[in-house]
Amino acid sequence: MSNRITEKQLQSVCDLINKETDSPMQPWVKNSDGKHVAQIGNYHISGAYGGVCLHRMVNEAGGVSDVFYCGHVPKRELFNMMHAFLAGIAAA
């Protein structure tokens, strides 16, 4: 039996973070003109360099910040950090 963390599991935790922080659920949406608009405040998963990272949309141009300031890490490491983040939100 595999004990791997999946993209679906990461996305579920990310969705919980967006709900708990009243942040937009999608990073981009189409406006009435059909153009994509960045949803400032949205948390989303980024994948690169063989790892994953939790990003937060910070401006209308689609700029993001690395929530944990650690770059792209293995899925399990990010999964654990995101759960700790949720625990901190609940404690606050």
Backbone as JSON Lines, residues from 0, in Angstrom:
{"i":0,"aa":"M","n":[0.84,-1.18,0.0],"ca":[0.0,0.0,0.0],"c":[0.88,1.24,0.0]}
{"i":1,"aa":"S","n":[0.57,2.16,-0.9],"ca":[1.36,3.38,-1.04],"c":[0.93,4.41,0.0]}
{"i":2,"aa":"N","n":[1.88,5.14,0.49],"ca":[1.63,6.15,1.5],"c":[1.95,7.54,0.94]}
{"i":3,"aa":"R","n":[1.88,7.66,-0.37],"ca":[2.26,8.91,-1.03],"c":[1.18,9.98,-0.9]}
{"i":4,"aa":"I","n":[1.62,11.21,-0.87],"ca":[0.71,12.36,-0.89],"c":[0.4,12.67,-2.34]}
{"i":5,"aa":"T","n":[-0.87,12.83,-2.66],"ca":[-1.29,13.07,-4.04],"c":[-1.61,14.55,-4.27]}
{"i":6,"aa":"E","n":[-1.7,14.92,-5.54],"ca":[-2.11,16.28,-5.9],"c":[-3.5,16.57,-5.34]}
{"i":7,"aa":"K","n":[-4.37,15.57,-5.38],"ca":[-5.74,15.74,-4.88],"c":[-5.74,16.05,-3.38]}
{"i":8,"aa":"Q","n":[-4.89,15.37,-2.61],"ca":[-4.81,15.63,-1.18],"c":[-4.29,17.04,-0.91]}
{"i":9,"aa":"L","n":[-3.27,17.46,-1.66],"ca":[-2.74,18.82,-1.5],"c":[-3.82,19.84,-1.83]}
{"i":10,"aa":"Q","n":[-4.57,19.6,-2.92],"ca":[-5.61,20.55,-3.32],"c":[-6.71,20.63,-2.28]}
{"i":11,"aa":"S","n":[-7.04,19.52,-1.64],"ca":[-8.07,19.52,-0.59],"c":[-7.65,20.4,0.58]}
{"i":12,"aa":"V","n":[-6.39,20.29,0.99],"ca":[-5.91,21.11,2.11],"c":[-5.86,22.58,1.68]}
{"i":13,"aa":"C","n":[-5.44,22.82,0.44],"ca":[-5.4,24.19,-0.08],"c":[-6.81,24.8,-0.09]}
{"i":14,"aa":"D","n":[-7.79,24.02,-0.5],"ca":[-9.18,24.5,-0.49],"c":[-9.63,24.84,0.93]}
{"i":15,"aa":"L","n":[-9.24,24.03,1.91],"ca":[-9.57,24.33,3.3],"c":[-8.94,25.65,3.75]}
{"i":16,"aa":"I","n":[-7.7,25.87,3.35],"ca":[-7.02,27.13,3.7],"c":[-7.78,28.32,3.1]}
{"i":17,"aa":"N","n":[-8.18,28.2,1.83],"ca":[-8.94,29.29,1.2],"c":[-10.26,29.53,1.92]}
{"i":18,"aa":"K","n":[-10.95,28.45,2.32],"ca":[-12.23,28.61,3.04],"c":[-12.03,29.25,4.41]}
{"i":19,"aa":"E","n":[-11.04,28.77,5.14],"ca":[-10.79,29.28,6.5],"c":[-10.35,30.75,6.5]}
{"i":20,"aa":"T","n":[-9.72,31.2,5.42],"ca":[-9.24,32.58,5.35],"c":[-10.16,33.47,4.52]}
{"i":21,"aa":"D","n":[-11.31,32.93,4.12],"ca":[-12.25,33.66,3.26],"c":[-11.57,34.22,2.02]}
{"i":22,"aa":"S","n":[-10.7,33.41,1.43],"ca":[-9.98,33.8,0.21],"c":[-10.69,33.22,-1.01]}
{"i":23,"aa":"P","n":[-10.48,33.82,-2.19],"ca":[-11.08,33.26,-3.4],"c":[-10.63,31.82,-3.61]}
{"i":24,"aa":"M","n":[-11.51,30.99,-4.14],"ca":[-11.19,29.58,-4.33],"c":[-10.36,29.32,-5.59]}
{"i":25,"aa":"Q","n":[-10.43,30.18,-6.59],"ca":[-9.7,30.0,-7.84],"c":[-8.68,31.12,-8.01]}
{"i":26,"aa":"P","n":[-7.48,30.81,-8.54],"ca":[-6.49,31.87,-8.74],"c":[-6.86,32.84,-9.87]}
{"i":27,"aa":"W","n":[-7.56,32.33,-10.88],"ca":[-7.95,33.15,-12.02],"c":[-9.41,32.91,-12.37]}
{"i":28,"aa":"V","n":[-10.13,33.96,-12.77],"ca":[-11.49,33.83,-13.29],"c":[-11.61,34.71,-14.53]}
{"i":29,"aa":"K","n":[-12.58,34.39,-15.37],"ca":[-12.84,35.22,-16.55],"c":[-13.84,36.31,-16.17]}
{"i":30,"aa":"N","n":[-13.54,37.54,-16.59],"ca":[-14.49,38.63,-16.34],"c":[-15.51,38.68,-17.48]}
{"i":31,"aa":"S","n":[-16.36,39.68,-17.48],"ca":[-17.42,39.78,-18.49],"c":[-16.87,40.0,-19.9]}
{"i":32,"aa":"D","n":[-15.63,40.48,-20.0],"ca":[-15.0,40.68,-21.31],"c":[-14.28,39.42,-21.8]}
{"i":33,"aa":"G","n":[-14.29,38.37,-21.0],"ca":[-13.62,37.14,-21.37],"c":[-12.13,37.11,-21.04]}
{"i":34,"aa":"K","n":[-11.66,38.14,-20.32],"ca":[-10.25,38.19,-19.93],"c":[-10.07,37.53,-18.57]}
{"i":35,"aa":"H","n":[-8.92,36.88,-18.4],"ca":[-8.61,36.27,-17.1],"c":[-8.17,37.34,-16.12]}
{"i":36,"aa":"V","n":[-8.72,37.29,-14.91],"ca":[-8.42,38.25,-13.87],"c":[-7.89,37.5,-12.65]}
{"i":37,"aa":"A","n":[-6.77,37.96,-12.11],"ca":[-6.18,37.34,-10.93],"c":[-7.07,37.6,-9.71]}
{"i":38,"aa":"Q","n":[-7.23,36.59,-8.87],"ca":[-8.03,36.7,-7.65],"c":[-7.07,36.91,-6.48]}
{"i":39,"aa":"I","n":[-6.85,38.17,-6.13],"ca":[-5.9,38.51,-5.07],"c":[-6.31,37.85,-3.76]}
{"i":40,"aa":"G","n":[-5.35,37.22,-3.11],"ca":[-5.58,36.55,-1.84],"c":[-5.72,35.04,-1.97]}
{"i":41,"aa":"N","n":[-5.92,34.53,-3.19],"ca":[-6.09,33.09,-3.39],"c":[-4.81,32.33,-3.08]}
{"i":42,"aa":"Y","n":[-4.96,31.24,-2.34],"ca":[-3.87,30.29,-2.11],"c":[-3.98,29.19,-3.15]}
{"i":43,"aa":"H","n":[-2.87,28.8,-3.76],"ca":[-2.9,27.72,-4.74],"c":[-1.55,26.99,-4.76]}
{"i":44,"aa":"I","n":[-1.57,25.78,-5.3],"ca":[-0.39,24.94,-5.35],"c":[0.37,25.21,-6.64]}
{"i":45,"aa":"S","n":[1.66,25.39,-6.52],"ca":[2.55,25.55,-7.67],"c":[3.46,24.33,-7.74]}
{"i":46,"aa":"G","n":[3.7,23.85,-8.92],"ca":[4.62,22.72,-9.08],"c":[5.77,23.11,-10.0]}
{"i":47,"aa":"A","n":[6.99,22.84,-9.57],"ca":[8.18,23.1,-10.39],"c":[9.38,22.41,-9.75]}
{"i":48,"aa":"Y","n":[10.39,22.14,-10.57],"ca":[11.65,21.57,-10.08],"c":[11.45,20.24,-9.35]}
{"i":49,"aa":"G","n":[10.4,19.51,-9.68],"ca":[10.13,18.24,-9.04],"c":[9.47,18.35,-7.68]}
{"i":50,"aa":"G","n":[9.07,19.56,-7.28],"ca":[8.44,19.76,-5.98],"c":[7.19,20.6,-6.1]}
{"i":51,"aa":"V","n":[6.63,20.96,-4.97],"ca":[5.42,21.77,-4.91],"c":[5.6,22.89,-3.88]}
{"i":52,"aa":"C","n":[4.78,23.92,-4.03],"ca":[4.89,25.1,-3.16],"c":[3.5,25.69,-2.99]}
{"i":53,"aa":"L","n":[3.22,26.3,-1.84],"ca":[1.96,27.01,-1.64],"c":[2.21,28.47,-1.96]}
{"i":54,"aa":"H","n":[1.5,28.96,-2.97],"ca":[1.61,30.36,-3.38],"c":[0.34,31.1,-3.0]}
{"i":55,"aa":"R","n":[0.47,32.42,-2.83],"ca":[-0.68,33.28,-2.61],"c":[-0.63,34.41,-3.63]}
{"i":56,"aa":"M","n":[-1.75,34.63,-4.32],"ca":[-1.84,35.69,-5.32],"c":[-1.79,37.03,-4.6]}
{"i":57,"aa":"V","n":[-0.87,37.93,-5.06],"ca":[-0.68,39.19,-4.35],"c":[-1.01,40.44,-5.15]}
{"i":58,"aa":"N","n":[-1.17,40.32,-6.48],"ca":[-1.52,41.52,-7.23],"c":[-2.32,41.18,-8.49]}
{"i":59,"aa":"E","n":[-2.85,42.2,-9.13],"ca":[-3.72,42.02,-10.29],"c":[-2.98,41.45,-11.5]}
{"i":60,"aa":"A","n":[-1.66,41.56,-11.52],"ca":[-0.87,41.05,-12.64],"c":[-0.57,39.56,-12.5]}
{"i":61,"aa":"G","n":[-0.96,38.96,-11.39],"ca":[-0.72,37.53,-11.19],"c":[0.52,37.23,-10.39]}
{"i":62,"aa":"G","n":[1.09,38.25,-9.75],"ca":[2.26,38.03,-8.9],"c":[1.89,37.2,-7.69]}
{"i":63,"aa":"V","n":[2.83,36.37,-7.25],"ca":[2.57,35.49,-6.11],"c":[3.67,35.62,-5.07]}
{"i":64,"aa":"S","n":[3.35,35.18,-3.86],"ca":[4.36,35.07,-2.81],"c":[4.41,33.62,-2.36]}
{"i":65,"aa":"D","n":[5.58,33.2,-1.92],"ca":[5.79,31.86,-1.38],"c":[5.4,31.93,0.1]}
{"i":66,"aa":"V","n":[4.3,31.32,0.46],"ca":[3.75,31.43,1.8],"c":[4.74,31.0,2.88]}
{"i":67,"aa":"F","n":[5.48,29.93,2.64],"ca":[6.38,29.4,3.66],"c":[7.85,29.77,3.43]}
{"i":68,"aa":"Y","n":[8.14,30.55,2.4],"ca":[9.51,31.0,2.11],"c":[10.5,29.84,2.02]}
{"i":69,"aa":"C","n":[10.07,28.74,1.4],"ca":[10.95,27.57,1.32],"c":[11.11,27.04,-0.1]}
{"i":70,"aa":"G","n":[10.49,27.67,-1.06],"ca":[10.58,27.18,-2.43],"c":[9.78,25.9,-2.62]}
{"i":71,"aa":"H","n":[10.1,25.2,-3.68],"ca":[9.4,23.96,-4.03],"c":[10.02,22.79,-3.27]}
{"i":72,"aa":"V","n":[9.18,22.07,-2.55],"ca":[9.62,20.99,-1.67],"c":[8.83,19.72,-2.02]}
{"i":73,"aa":"P","n":[9.22,18.57,-1.47],"ca":[8.44,17.35,-1.7],"c":[6.99,17.49,-1.2]}
{"i":74,"aa":"K","n":[6.09,16.75,-1.82],"ca":[4.66,16.84,-1.5],"c":[4.37,16.62,-0.02]}
{"i":75,"aa":"R","n":[4.99,15.61,0.57],"ca":[4.72,15.32,1.98],"c":[5.12,16.49,2.87]}
{"i":76,"aa":"E","n":[6.24,17.11,2.57],"ca":[6.71,18.25,3.37],"c":[5.72,19.41,3.28]}
{"i":77,"aa":"L","n":[5.25,19.7,2.08],"ca":[4.26,20.78,1.93],"c":[2.95,20.42,2.61]}
{"i":78,"aa":"F","n":[2.52,19.17,2.48],"ca":[1.29,18.7,3.12],"c":[1.35,18.94,4.63]}
{"i":79,"aa":"N","n":[2.47,18.6,5.24],"ca":[2.63,18.8,6.69],"c":[2.66,20.28,7.05]}
{"i":80,"aa":"M","n":[3.33,21.11,6.25],"ca":[3.38,22.55,6.53],"c":[1.99,23.18,6.41]}
{"i":81,"aa":"M","n":[1.22,22.73,5.41],"ca":[-0.12,23.29,5.22],"c":[-1.04,22.91,6.38]}
{"i":82,"aa":"H","n":[-0.9,21.69,6.9],"ca":[-1.71,21.3,8.06],"c":[-1.31,22.11,9.29]}
{"i":83,"aa":"A","n":[-0.02,22.39,9.46],"ca":[0.42,23.21,10.57],"c":[-0.13,24.63,10.42]}
{"i":84,"aa":"F","n":[-0.17,25.14,9.19],"ca":[-0.72,26.45,8.89],"c":[-2.2,26.51,9.28]}
{"i":85,"aa":"L","n":[-2.96,25.46,8.91],"ca":[-4.38,25.39,9.28],"c":[-4.55,25.34,10.8]}
{"i":86,"aa":"A","n":[-3.69,24.61,11.48],"ca":[-3.77,24.54,12.95],"c":[-3.52,25.92,13.54]}
{"i":87,"aa":"G","n":[-2.59,26.68,12.97],"ca":[-2.32,28.04,13.44],"c":[-3.51,28.95,13.23]}
{"i":88,"aa":"I","n":[-4.17,28.8,12.08],"ca":[-5.37,29.61,11.8],"c":[-6.46,29.28,12.83]}
{"i":89,"aa":"A","n":[-6.64,28.01,13.11],"ca":[-7.67,27.58,14.07],"c":[-7.35,28.09,15.48]}
{"i":90,"aa":"A","n":[-6.08,28.12,15.83],"ca":[-5.67,28.56,17.17],"c":[-5.82,30.07,17.35]}
{"i":91,"aa":"A","n":[-5.75,30.8,16.22],"ca":[-5.85,32.26,16.3],"c":[-7.26,32.65,16.5]}
